[in-house]
Amino acid sequence: MPKAKDVMKKPAITIKGIATVYEAVKIMVETGVRGLIVEKRNENDAYGMIAIRDIIHRVIGKGLDPKKVKVNQIMSKPVVSVSPDMDIEYVARLLANLNFARVAVIGDKDQLLGVISMMDILKAVSQENFRNFAGFLKDSIVS
């Protein structure tokens, strides 16, 4: 079973909490991601996260101006995270149980290593199942 470190996207795309939601959206569009990790203010702080869903519900849906609202006003914090050595099966269960789309991958020394989305897990599992099926076919044909 693949581990979180095998599936995660790295480096994680980050943003400062004092940035505007408008700046966050620009980064998301430019990089093709649907969520950003909000950087820690200092070593004693925790990472946060801002996602498209947050922007829709907490800014657009309330008629607020994305150029005036700061990321730290709508982010989720602390960010839910997993170890790089966690099986993706457990990462998928965590995401499903929390109804989240993505989690941060944090190393032993509290360093941000990457991000895993449910889509990353689906792709990895699909590739793994395809390899297993291809091996099964090969074994069936050779036998």
NORDAMO-V110636 format. One record per residue. RES is the residue in one small letter. PHI is phi in radians with two decimals (999 if undefined). OMEGA is omega in whole degrees, 0 to 359 (* if undefined). Layout:
res: [RES,RES]
phi: [PHI,PHI]
omega: [OMEGA,OMEGA]
//
This chain:
res: [m,p,k,a,k,d,v,m,k,k,p,a,i,t,i,k,g,i,a,t,v,y,e,a,v,k,i,m,v,e,t,g,v,r,g,l,i,v,e,k,r,n,e,n,d,a,y,g,m,i,a,i,r,d,i,i,h,r,v,i,g,k,g,l,d,p,k,k,v,k,v,n,q,i,m,s,k,p,v,v,s,v,s,p,d,m,d,i,e,y,v,a,r,l,l,a,n,l,n,f,a,r,v,a,v,i,g,d,k,d,q,l,l,g,v,i,s,m,m,d,i,l,k,a,v,s,q,e,n,f,r,n,f,a,g,f,l,k,d,s,i,v,s]
phi: [999,-1.10,-1.74,-0.96,-1.13,-1.41,-1.91,-1.08,-1.56,-2.42,-1.29,-1.20,-1.46,-2.10,-2.61,-1.41,-1.11,-1.46,-1.20,-1.47,-1.09,-1.02,-1.14,-1.09,-1.10,-1.03,-1.12,-1.06,-1.14,-1.13,-1.74,1.30,-1.89,-1.91,-2.77,-2.18,-1.47,-1.58,-1.09,-1.26,-1.30,-2.74,-1.18,-1.60,-1.51,-1.99,-1.23,-2.16,-2.57,-2.26,-2.26,-0.89,-1.01,-1.07,-1.12,-1.12,-1.33,-1.70,-2.16,-1.07,-1.09,-1.78,1.24,-1.50,-1.56,-1.05,-1.42,-1.93,-1.43,-1.55,-0.95,-1.18,-1.44,-2.19,-1.21,-1.66,-2.72,-1.31,-1.27,-1.32,-2.37,-2.31,-1.38,-1.11,-1.68,-1.29,-1.07,-1.16,-1.03,-1.28,-1.09,-1.08,-1.09,-1.04,-1.04,-1.14,-1.14,-1.60,1.01,-1.87,-1.72,-2.74,-2.39,-1.47,-1.87,-2.06,-1.42,-1.03,-1.72,1.06,-1.62,-1.32,-1.73,3.09,-2.40,-2.13,-1.87,-1.04,-1.13,-1.06,-1.16,-1.04,-1.09,-1.11,-1.17,-1.09,-1.14,-1.11,-1.12,-1.11,-1.09,-1.10,-1.15,-1.09,-1.12,-1.09,-1.08,-1.03,-1.10,-1.20,-1.26,-1.20,-1.20]
omega: [178,179,179,182,180,188,187,172,180,353,175,177,185,177,176,181,181,177,177,176,176,178,178,180,178,179,179,180,182,184,179,178,182,179,180,172,178,184,175,178,178,185,179,182,177,174,173,177,173,182,177,181,178,182,180,185,189,180,184,181,179,177,180,181,181,179,180,182,179,179,183,177,184,184,171,183,359,180,173,183,178,176,178,182,179,175,182,175,180,176,180,178,179,179,181,181,181,184,178,179,184,175,175,172,185,180,183,183,179,177,178,182,182,180,175,174,177,179,177,180,179,178,181,180,179,179,179,179,178,179,179,180,178,177,178,179,180,180,180,181,181,184,*]
//
